Amino acid sequence: MIKDESYFVKTSYKPEDVTLLLKDVTGLVEPQPTEERERLIQSGKHYCEMLPIEYVPTQKYMQVYEEALKTYSEPTALAVGRLSDKIIKERGEGVVLVSLARAGIPIGILIKRYIKMKYALDIPHYSISIIRGRGIDRCALDYIIERHGAKSVLFVDGWIGKGAILGELKKELSAYPDVSSDIAVIADPANVTELCGTHDDILIPSSCLNSTVSGLVSRTFLRSDIIKEDDFHGAVYYGELKDSDLSYEFIDAIEAHFKKDCGECRPAAEGFGIDEVRGIAAHFGIDDINLVKPGIGETTRVLLRRVPWKVLIDERCKDSDDLAHIIRLAEEKNVPVEFYPLEHYKTCGLIKKLADA
């Protein structure tokens, strides 16, 4: 299939910042309410075959987001710098950034901009879809390999919760022996990669919002009646939200704190996040660890897009500004907050089982 300009999903991101290898399915998919999607997901329908109705933040929540942006722009910028230095050291100037849509896109843009600022290199940046249980968009990956070669590809995401997407990536790339399964992330509290800016469970402000901090693009979509064999995975452009678009406010706020010496990454906590997740699941009688979503980014997603059962917060973090937006969302949605000892994470979201949803 010849993919002309009208094929690709629109976005408020500038073409010099990222090329989104996503099919435009705007108007072809009717977003569904959270509760309806949750029932369908837990009865076996895959989440990628549906799109959620985008959460419209309240004024109070937006105040919390703006405060988070002000407070955590500098720590995020330092993590971007440390990660970018590792990328150049390990992969060199021929690297091609391939961010995982959608949380990885703003991170890829920030890495691209940091590398340009410090190393005077203009690194290519694409974004493609990977879906847990359905795999990577092979059409999009082939498109990049044809243009840049397999060895140049480096995947980028925002954070690692328990490592599910990394597992998906490794499985998928068995068909691509020359493509590295390394994944570069800002935060890796799960302790599964050294290619990170920090092992701390830090608040990356972009995790607080959906499309309005992600170029007005939906999460990715894959359903055979709309996405054909030679298509890229799909996404929707939320043009109706353009007056609320904060995508570049976020990028500019982080970029304002870029500096050339960002220090070293502190060592991770002992052990692996996935073992802690299994312990949480056992403690709360949850037989599907996909219903346990650890870390600030994943907990935020649970509150924005799923039907939460409860939110766990480490006792040591009960008054942490990092979690103000989580507390605010939990209050708005009447989700109970429980203090629970956590080692790798500051917070964890638990999704309601179908019988309780």
C-alpha positions as CSV (number, residue, x, y, z in Angstrom):
1,M,0.0,0.0,0.0
2,I,1.3,3.5,-0.9
3,K,1.1,5.6,2.2
4,D,0.7,9.2,1.3
5,E,0.3,12.2,3.7
6,S,-3.4,11.6,4.2
7,Y,-2.7,8.1,5.5
8,F,-0.8,9.1,8.5
9,V,-2.5,10.2,11.7
10,K,-2.4,14.0,12.3
11,T,-0.7,15.3,15.3
12,S,0.2,18.7,16.9
13,Y,3.8,17.6,17.1
14,K,6.2,19.2,14.6
15,P,7.5,16.9,11.8
16,E,11.1,17.9,12.7
17,D,10.5,16.4,16.2
18,V,8.9,13.0,15.3
19,T,7.4,11.0,12.5
20,L,4.4,9.0,13.6
21,L,4.1,5.7,11.7
22,L,0.4,5.3,12.6
23,K,-2.6,5.0,10.3
24,D,-5.3,7.7,10.8
25,V,-8.5,6.1,12.0
26,T,-10.1,9.3,13.1
27,G,-13.9,9.0,12.8
28,L,-13.8,5.2,12.3
29,V,-13.8,4.2,16.0
30,E,-16.4,5.2,18.6
31,P,-14.7,5.7,22.0
32,Q,-16.4,3.7,24.8
33,P,-17.0,4.5,28.5
34,T,-14.4,3.2,31.0
35,E,-16.8,0.8,32.7
36,E,-17.9,-0.8,29.5
37,R,-14.4,-1.2,28.2
38,E,-13.3,-2.8,31.5
39,R,-16.0,-5.4,31.3
40,L,-15.1,-6.2,27.7
41,I,-11.4,-6.4,28.5
42,Q,-11.9,-8.7,31.5
43,S,-14.3,-10.9,29.5
44,G,-11.6,-11.4,26.8
45,K,-11.8,-8.6,24.3
46,H,-8.4,-7.0,23.7
47,Y,-8.0,-3.4,24.9
48,C,-6.4,-2.5,21.5
49,E,-9.7,-3.1,19.7
50,M,-11.3,-0.2,21.6
51,L,-10.6,3.4,22.5
52,P,-11.5,5.1,25.7
53,I,-13.4,8.3,26.1
54,E,-10.6,10.7,26.9
55,Y,-10.6,11.9,30.6
56,V,-11.3,15.7,30.7
57,P,-9.3,17.0,33.7
58,T,-11.1,19.1,36.3
59,Q,-9.8,22.6,37.1
60,K,-8.5,21.3,40.4
61,Y,-6.7,18.4,38.7
62,M,-5.1,20.8,36.2
63,Q,-3.8,22.9,39.1
64,V,-2.1,19.8,40.4
65,Y,-0.7,19.0,37.0
66,E,0.7,22.5,36.6
67,E,2.3,22.3,40.1
68,A,3.8,18.9,39.2
69,L,5.2,20.3,36.0
70,K,6.8,23.2,37.8
71,T,8.2,20.9,40.5
72,Y,9.4,17.9,38.5
73,S,10.6,19.5,35.3
74,E,14.2,19.6,36.6
75,P,14.4,16.0,37.8
76,T,12.9,14.9,34.5
77,A,15.3,17.0,32.5
78,L,18.3,15.5,34.5
79,A,17.0,12.0,33.8
80,V,16.6,12.8,30.1
81,G,20.2,14.0,30.1
82,R,21.7,11.0,31.9
83,L,19.7,8.7,29.5
84,S,20.8,10.6,26.4
85,D,24.5,10.4,27.5
86,K,24.1,6.6,27.9
87,I,22.5,6.4,24.4
88,I,25.3,8.2,22.7
89,K,28.0,6.3,24.6
90,E,26.5,2.9,23.9
91,R,25.0,3.4,20.4
92,G,26.9,6.3,18.8
93,E,25.7,8.9,16.4
94,G,24.1,6.5,14.0
95,V,21.3,5.7,16.4
96,V,17.6,6.0,15.3
97,L,15.1,6.7,18.1
98,V,11.9,4.6,17.8
99,S,9.5,5.7,20.6
100,L,6.7,3.4,21.6
101,A,3.4,5.3,21.1
102,R,2.0,7.0,23.0
103,A,3.9,7.5,26.3
104,G,7.2,7.2,24.6
105,I,6.7,10.0,22.1
106,P,7.3,13.1,24.3
107,I,10.3,11.3,25.8
108,G,11.7,10.6,22.4
109,I,11.3,14.2,21.4
110,L,13.2,15.3,24.6
111,I,16.0,12.8,24.0
112,K,16.3,14.0,20.4
113,R,16.4,17.7,21.5
114,Y,18.9,17.0,24.3
115,I,21.3,15.1,21.9
116,K,21.1,18.0,19.5
117,M,21.8,20.5,22.3
118,K,24.8,18.7,23.8
119,Y,26.2,16.7,20.8
120,A,25.1,18.8,17.8
121,L,23.6,15.7,16.3
122,D,20.2,15.6,14.6
123,I,19.0,12.0,15.4
124,P,16.0,10.6,13.4
125,H,13.0,9.9,15.6
126,Y,10.0,7.7,14.7
127,S,7.1,6.5,16.8
128,I,5.5,3.1,16.3
129,S,2.9,0.9,18.1
130,I,3.5,-2.1,20.3
131,I,0.6,-3.8,22.0
132,R,0.8,-6.2,24.9
133,G,-0.4,-9.6,23.6
134,R,-0.5,-8.5,20.0
135,G,3.1,-7.5,19.4
136,I,4.9,-4.8,17.6
137,D,3.8,-3.1,14.3
138,R,6.0,-5.0,11.9
139,C,5.0,-2.9,8.9
140,A,6.2,0.2,10.7
141,L,9.4,-1.5,11.9
142,D,10.1,-2.7,8.4
143,Y,9.6,0.8,7.1
144,I,12.3,2.1,9.5
145,I,14.7,-0.7,8.8
146,E,14.4,-0.2,5.0
147,R,15.5,3.4,5.5
148,H,18.1,3.2,8.3
149,G,19.1,-0.4,8.8
150,A,18.3,-2.8,11.6
151,K,21.3,-2.1,13.8
152,S,20.5,1.6,14.2
153,V,17.1,1.0,15.9
154,L,16.8,2.0,19.6
155,F,13.3,1.7,21.2
156,V,12.3,4.5,23.7
157,D,9.5,4.6,26.2
158,G,8.5,6.7,29.2
159,W,9.0,4.3,32.1
160,I,9.0,0.6,33.0
161,G,6.3,-0.5,35.4
162,K,6.8,-4.3,35.7
163,G,8.4,-4.9,32.4
164,A,5.5,-6.4,30.3
165,I,6.3,-4.4,27.2
166,L,10.0,-5.3,27.4
167,G,9.0,-8.9,27.5
168,E,6.7,-8.3,24.5
169,L,9.5,-6.6,22.6
170,K,12.0,-9.4,23.2
171,K,9.5,-12.0,22.0
172,E,8.7,-10.0,18.9
173,L,12.3,-9.3,17.9
174,S,13.2,-12.9,17.6
175,A,12.1,-12.4,14.0
176,Y,14.6,-9.5,13.8
177,P,18.0,-10.8,14.9
178,D,19.8,-7.5,14.0
179,V,17.4,-5.3,16.0
180,S,18.4,-4.8,19.6
181,S,15.7,-5.4,22.2
182,D,17.2,-2.7,24.5
183,I,14.7,-0.2,25.6
184,A,15.6,3.3,26.7
185,V,13.4,4.8,29.4
186,I,13.4,7.8,31.7
187,A,12.5,5.8,34.8
188,D,13.1,2.1,35.6
189,P,12.0,1.3,39.1
190,A,11.5,-2.3,38.1
191,N,15.3,-2.7,37.7
192,V,15.3,-4.4,34.3
193,T,17.5,-2.1,32.3
194,E,20.6,0.0,32.7
195,L,19.6,2.2,29.8
196,C,17.5,4.5,32.0
197,G,17.8,8.0,33.4
198,T,16.9,6.9,36.9
199,H,15.9,3.7,38.8
200,D,13.7,5.9,41.1
201,D,9.9,5.9,40.7
202,I,9.9,9.6,39.7
203,L,7.0,11.6,38.5
204,I,7.3,12.3,34.8
205,P,4.7,15.1,34.4
206,S,3.5,13.8,31.0
207,S,2.2,10.7,32.7
208,C,-0.5,12.9,34.4
209,L,-2.4,13.5,31.2
210,N,-3.5,11.7,28.0
211,S,-3.6,13.1,24.5
212,T,-3.3,16.7,25.5
213,V,0.3,16.1,26.4
214,S,0.9,13.6,23.6
215,G,0.4,15.6,20.4
216,L,-3.5,15.1,20.5
217,V,-3.0,11.4,19.5
218,S,-5.0,8.5,21.0
219,R,-3.5,5.4,22.3
220,T,-2.9,2.9,19.5
221,F,-5.6,0.8,17.9
222,L,-5.6,-2.6,16.2
223,R,-8.7,-4.3,14.8
224,S,-8.8,-6.3,11.6
225,D,-11.9,-4.6,10.2
226,I,-10.0,-1.3,10.1
227,I,-6.3,-2.2,10.2
228,K,-5.4,-4.5,7.3
229,E,-2.3,-6.7,6.9
230,D,-0.2,-4.1,5.2
231,D,-1.4,-1.2,7.4
232,F,0.4,0.5,10.3
233,H,-1.4,0.2,13.6
234,G,-3.9,3.0,14.0
235,A,-4.6,6.1,16.1
236,V,-7.1,8.9,16.4
237,Y,-6.4,12.6,16.2
238,Y,-8.4,14.6,18.8
239,G,-8.7,17.8,16.9
240,E,-11.5,19.0,19.1
241,L,-9.0,19.2,22.0
242,K,-6.6,21.6,20.3
243,D,-7.5,24.5,22.6
244,S,-6.4,22.3,25.5
245,D,-3.2,21.1,23.9
246,L,-0.3,21.2,26.3
247,S,2.1,19.0,24.4
248,Y,4.7,21.7,23.8
249,E,4.2,23.4,27.1
250,F,5.5,20.1,28.6
251,I,8.4,19.8,26.1
252,D,9.5,23.4,26.7
253,A,9.2,23.2,30.5
254,I,11.6,20.2,30.6
255,E,13.9,21.5,27.9
256,A,14.3,24.8,29.9
257,H,16.2,22.7,32.5
258,F,18.6,20.9,30.2
259,K,22.2,21.1,31.2
260,K,25.3,19.4,29.9
261,D,26.4,17.7,33.2
262,C,23.5,15.7,34.7
263,G,25.4,13.5,37.1
264,E,25.3,9.8,37.6
265,C,22.3,7.4,37.9
266,R,21.9,6.1,41.4
267,P,21.9,2.3,41.9
268,A,18.6,0.5,41.8
269,A,16.9,-1.1,44.8
270,E,17.8,-4.8,45.2
271,G,15.7,-7.3,43.4
272,F,13.2,-6.9,40.6
273,G,9.9,-5.1,40.5
274,I,8.1,-8.1,39.0
275,D,8.8,-10.1,42.2
276,E,7.2,-7.3,44.3
277,V,4.2,-7.2,41.9
278,R,3.7,-11.0,42.4
279,G,3.8,-10.4,46.2
280,I,1.2,-7.7,46.0
281,A,-1.0,-9.9,43.8
282,A,-0.7,-12.7,46.3
283,H,-1.4,-10.5,49.3
284,F,-4.6,-9.1,47.7
285,G,-5.8,-12.3,46.2
286,I,-5.4,-11.2,42.6
287,D,-4.8,-14.1,40.2
288,D,-3.9,-12.0,37.2
289,I,-0.9,-9.8,37.6
290,N,-2.0,-7.6,34.7
291,L,-4.5,-6.2,37.2
292,V,-1.5,-4.9,39.3
293,K,-0.1,-1.7,37.9
294,P,3.0,-0.5,39.8
295,G,4.7,2.9,39.7
296,I,3.5,6.5,39.3
297,G,3.0,6.3,35.6
298,E,1.0,3.0,35.6
299,T,-1.1,4.0,38.6
300,T,-2.0,7.3,36.8
301,R,-3.1,5.3,33.8
302,V,-5.3,3.1,35.9
303,L,-7.0,6.1,37.4
304,L,-7.4,7.8,34.0
305,R,-8.4,4.8,31.8
306,R,-9.4,1.7,33.9
307,V,-11.8,0.9,36.8
308,P,-9.6,1.0,39.9
309,W,-10.2,-1.1,43.0
310,K,-7.8,0.7,45.2
311,V,-4.5,2.6,45.1
312,L,-1.6,1.6,47.3
313,I,0.9,4.2,48.5
314,D,4.1,3.5,50.4
315,E,3.9,4.9,53.9
316,R,7.1,6.8,53.4
317,C,5.5,8.7,50.5
318,K,2.2,9.6,52.1
319,D,2.9,13.3,52.0
320,S,5.0,13.3,48.8
321,D,4.2,15.9,46.2
322,D,5.0,13.3,43.5
323,L,1.6,11.7,44.3
324,A,-0.6,14.8,44.6
325,H,-2.2,14.1,41.2
326,I,-2.9,10.5,42.1
327,I,-4.5,11.5,45.4
328,R,-6.6,14.1,43.5
329,L,-7.7,11.5,40.9
330,A,-8.5,8.9,43.6
331,E,-10.7,11.5,45.4
332,E,-12.5,12.5,42.2
333,K,-13.3,8.8,41.3
334,N,-14.0,7.7,44.9
335,V,-11.1,5.2,44.9
336,P,-9.8,4.1,48.3
337,V,-6.2,4.8,49.1
338,E,-4.3,2.3,51.3
339,F,-0.9,2.6,52.8
340,Y,1.2,-0.4,52.0
341,P,5.0,-1.1,52.2
342,L,6.6,-0.8,48.8
343,E,10.2,-1.2,47.9
344,H,10.7,-0.4,44.2
345,Y,7.7,1.9,43.8
346,K,6.0,4.8,45.5
347,T,2.5,3.7,44.5
348,C,0.6,0.9,42.8
349,G,-2.9,0.8,41.2
350,L,-5.1,-2.3,41.5
351,I,-7.8,-2.8,38.9
352,K,-11.2,-4.2,39.9
353,K,-11.8,-7.8,39.0
354,L,-14.7,-8.4,36.7
355,A,-16.9,-9.8,39.4
356,D,-16.5,-6.6,41.4
357,A,-16.4,-4.1,38.5
